[in-house]
Amino acid sequence: MNDGGDFPRVFFRLLGPPQIEVDSGQVRIPPGRQQVILAALLLEAGRIVSTDHLVDAIWDEDPPETARTQVQICVSRLRKSLAATDVALVTSPPGYLLRADRESVDVHLCDLLVSRADEEARQGRGAEAAALLRQAAGLWRGPALSGVNSPLLSPKAARLEENRTSLIESYLDLELGLGRHDRLIGEIDDLVRRHPLRERLRGQLMLALYRSGRQAEALDAYRRGRELLIEELGLEPGKELRALESAILAGDPLSPPESRVEARSPVRPAEPPAPEPPAAEPARPAAADPEPREARPRQLPADTADFVGREEWISSVETTLTRPGNQGRAVGVAVIVGRPGVGKSSLATHIAHRLADAHFPDGQLYCDMRGSRDDPLESSEVLARFLRALGIPGQTIPEHRDERAEMYRSLLSDRRVLVVLDDAAGERQVTDLLPGGSGCALVVTSRSRLTGVPGANLVELDVLPEDEALDLLHRVVGPERMAAEPAAAAALLRTVGRLPLALRIVAARLAARRHWSLASMVNRLADERHRLDELSHGDLTMRASLSLSYDGMDADTRRALRLFALADGPSQPGWIAGALLDDHRRYPSDLLEPLVDVQMLDVTGFDAGGEPRYRFHDVIRLFARERLAEEVPQADRTAAAARLVGGWLALADDANLRIRGGDHLFHHGTGPRWQPPRALAEAALRDPMGWLESEQGNLFSAVCLAADHGLDELCWNLALALVLMYNRRGYSEAWERTNERAMAAVRAADNRLGIAAMTSSYGFLYLDQRRFDDARRAMLDGLAAFEELDDVQGRAQCTRELAYLDQAEGDYESALTRCARAYRDFESIDDPVGMGRALTLSGHIHTVTGSVDAGEADLARALVLYERTGDPRSRAQVLRRMGQVAQVRGDDRGALRILTEAFELLRDLGDPIGEGYLLHDLGRANVRLGRPEEARGLLGRALAVREQIMDRQGGAQVSLDLARLLADLGETEQAAELEARAARFTPGRGDGGTVAATR
C-alpha cells in the first residue's frame, strides 16, 4: 500500500460483499456487472485478465453480441470510481490489468498472513502463528463474493469459503497445542454446529472438552457426529476420529505439548491426534469414570465491543473487587447506581470480563434481578438458580431461603467467583446473595442508591464526559463525518445530554443514513429541545428521545417494535418475530434486525443453532408497550399473543415428543399451534430437555401472557407441556407458579378439562414435594373430574399415581388393583409409556411382597414397552428394578450386569442423582460378589456424588455401607469416622432420594 502522497489509502474487500474502502469512506460500486468485473480483476490483481474471461464471468455461456462493448463501458466506469486513488486499471491486450498492491486486497493479504504464520509455526512460535491466522480469518465480513452473481466466479467463492474454514481449523490446532482448550470450547462448539460433518472440527471439540475434564461431553460429541455421518452419508467416522474416541474412553492423558508447535503449514488440514491404543485392561463396569468435577459457571452476558471511557469508575470498582482477597477477609462489594440509560449494566459487564480469568477463575454468576419491573426476583429464586449453576441438582436444593443461602455461602467459601446482580430493586434483594468467601466479589447495579449493602463501595455513574461522548460518536458515525462537522457534533452531544442510550440511538440513525449531515440531525432534534433539557427528570424526556428513532422507522419496523413488547423474558429467539407478525419467512429474525440497527433492540447472545437472541433495554420496553397500547387494537394484540404462545407450545410439544420417544402421557388440548420455521426448530431441539430448561423463563412468561389475554386453552396446554421438565429437573417452585397462573385462567373461563388437567398437575407437584396427603386429595379430585368428562388418559394417569401413594403407605393390595386399572386404560388408548409406568410399579410391588415371578414378568413387559418408545430414563428405572429382582433371587452376577446397563443409560443423560443411586447399588452388588476393592471404589464414587450434590441423607446411607466394608477389611479407624459422620443425619424413607428419582 502507498504511504500517503496525494492519494488516500485504499483497501479492496472480496471476503464478503465487494467493497472499496478509502480514507473518506467507501467508493460505491453499483451491483451487477461492475461488481463482477471488479471481483474478477481483484482476484487476479497484478495479472492480465482477458476480455473473454470477463465476458464469461458476466454472461456465462450466452453473451449478447454487444458483450465486449458493454465490458468496455463497465471498465470505463470503474476507472472513474478509482480515479481518486493510486490504483490504475489499464488496458493491456488481450484484456485489462489492475495495478494494485496485493496487500490492499483482502484475498491476497490473507495469503500473505498465512505464509507468515507458516514461517512462525516452523520456528516453533505457535502463539504468534495462531494470532496471524486469526487475523487472516478475521478479514471475512460475510460469505466471499457475496452478492456477485457469476457462475464462473462461484467455484472460486466456494474455495475461498473452504479456505476460511481450514484457516479456523488450523489456528484452533495451534491454540489447542498451546493448552488453551478451556477457552476454545464455546467457539469450536459453534463451528461444529455450523459444519456438523467436518471431522477435523469435531475432533478438536472432543479434544478441548476432554482436556477440560469433560469426558462424557467429549464422547457425546463423537456419538452425535457418528450418528450424523451415518444418517447423512452412510459412512462411519474416519480412523483419526475413531482413534481419538478410543483414547478418551481409555482415559489417555492427551496432554497438550508444553513448548513445541508442530511445524506444518497452518492451512494444511490437520486431523485430531491419534495416540497409541492403551494396553488392554479387564472390563470394570462403571469404574473408569472420572471423579465428579466442580462446576465453573460462565454466565456473563457479552461485553460491549465499542465500550469507551469510564476509566475512573473502572479503576474504583476493580480496586474494590480485587483488594479484599489479598488484604482482608471481607468480600469486595461494588454497587453501581445511576439513572436509566446511563450504562450501569454495560460497565458492570465490562469490568467483570476484564477481571474474570485473572481474578475469578472458578466462575462468574450473573442474574438480571428485574428491579425496575413489576415483578422483581426474590432472592430465594436467585439462590436456586445459582445453586444449579454451581452443580447442585434441583431436587436437592433446600426449600427455605435461609437454607439455600447457607448452601450457597458454603459452596463459595473456598472458591474465587465473581457475582453480578444486574438491576437490583433494594438491599433486601442483595444481602442474601453476598458470597461466603473472601476470594469472591459482588457487583450490583441499581437505579436506587443502595446505601444499606454491608461494606459496599457505592459508585454513582453519570452521563459521559464530553470527550468520551465524542469518542463514542466517532466510533459509530465515522471519523470523516466528525472531522467535517465538529461544531454540529458538539451541538448533537448537548442536544441528547450525553446520555449513552440516547446518544447511541441518534448515532445509529446517522450510521444507517450516511447521506445525512450531523447538522441535519441536530435540526431534527431541535423541536424536542425542551423535553431533552428535562433529561435528568426521568421518563418524559427519554420518551421524547426514543420517539425520534421510532419516527424514523418504516411501518413494518414500527409494527415489529410494538408487537415485540408482548414478549417478556431474559432474552428472545428471533423466530418469535415471525409469530408476532404472522410472517413465515425462513429467517424471521430479519424482521428484528432494523431495530438492532438503530439500537432499539439488543442482541444478547446466540442460541444453540447460532441464531441471535434479542432483548429490549428496560426503558425502551416501556416505550414499546406504550406504543402497543395506544396504536394496536385489543383484538390484534390478542391475536398476536395467541400466535406467540402457540409457537412456544408447538416447540414444547415437539421437545416432549423427542424426550418420551412418542406422543405419550400428555394432554395436549386444542390450543392453536403456530409452527416456527422447521430448520430453526430442529437446531433448537437437538437437546430437547436442555432447550426446555434454558427457555423456561420465556415459557413461563408465555403462560402468563396467555392468562392475561384470556387465552385459557393455550394457557393450560402450555403449562402442562412444562411438567416433564419441571419434574425431571426439580424446578418445583417454577412448577407451582405455573400451576397457579394456569389454574386461575381455566377457572375464570370454566374450562372443565383445563381444571381437571391442572388439578392433576398439582397432584404430580405434591408427589414431587413428598406432600403425600395433598397429593392424594389432588389426584382424587382430578380422577373424579376426568371420570365425569370420560377422559381415559387423565383417569389412567391419576389412577397410577394413586397406586404409587397406596404402596408408599403399605397398602399393596389397593396399589396392585389400581395399577391393573391404570394399565387397562393406558392400553385402550395405546399409550406404551403409561403402560410401562403401571407395570414398573406393579412389578416392584410384587417383588417386595414376595411374588418375585409376577414382579419379574411385569418388569420384563415394561422393558419391552420402553424399548419401543426409546426413552432411556424410563429404561434405566425399570432396569434398576430388574437388578433388584436378580438380587432377591440370589443372582448377584446377573444383578451386576443389569445395574451396569442401567448406569450406562443414566450417565449419558447427565443425571447425577440417578448415578449416585446406581453407583451405590453397584457397590452393594460387588460386596455380595466378594469383590471388596471394586465395591470400595464404587461406594467411594457414590459418596463423592452425594456430597457433590449436597444430598446428606443419601450420603449417610452410602457412608454406612462403606463403613461396614472397611471394617471387614480391617480399616476400623476410617470405618468409625464414616459411621460417626452418617450418624449426624437421619436417612430418608425407602431407598432414599426424591420421588422424581424413584417414582
CORUR-V460219 format. One line per field, one symbol per residue. burial: + if it has 24 or more other ideal C-beta (glycine too) atoms within 12 Angstrom, else -. Layout:
BEGIN
burial->???
END
This chain:
BEGIN
burial->+------+-+++++++++++++----+-+---+++++++++++++---+-+-+++++++-------++-++--++-+++-++--+-+-+-----+++++++++++++++++-++-+++-++---++-++++++++++-++---+++++-+-++--++--++-++++++++++++++++++++-++-+++++++-++++++++++++++++++++++++++++-+++-+--------++-++++++++++--+-+-+----++--+++-++++++----------+++++--+--++++++++-+-+++++--++-+++-++++++----+++++++++++++++++++++++++++--++-+++++++++++---+++++++++++++++++++++++--+--++-+++-++--+++++++++++++-++++++++++++++++++++-+--+-++++++++++---++++++++++---++--+--++-++++++++++++++++++++++---+-+--++-++--+--++--+---+-++++++++++-++---+++++++++++++++++++++++++++---+++++++++++++++++++++++++++++++++++++++-++---+----+-++++++++++++++++++++++++-++++++-+++++++--++-+++++++++++++++++++++++++++-++++++++++++++++++++++++++++++++++++--+-++++++++++++++++++++-+--++-++++++-++----++++++++++++++++++---+--++-++++++-++--+-++++++++++++++++++---+-+++-++++++-++--+-++++++++++++++++++---+-++++++++++++++-+++++++++++++++++++++-+--+++++++++++++++++++++++++++++++++--------+--+---+--------+++++++++
END
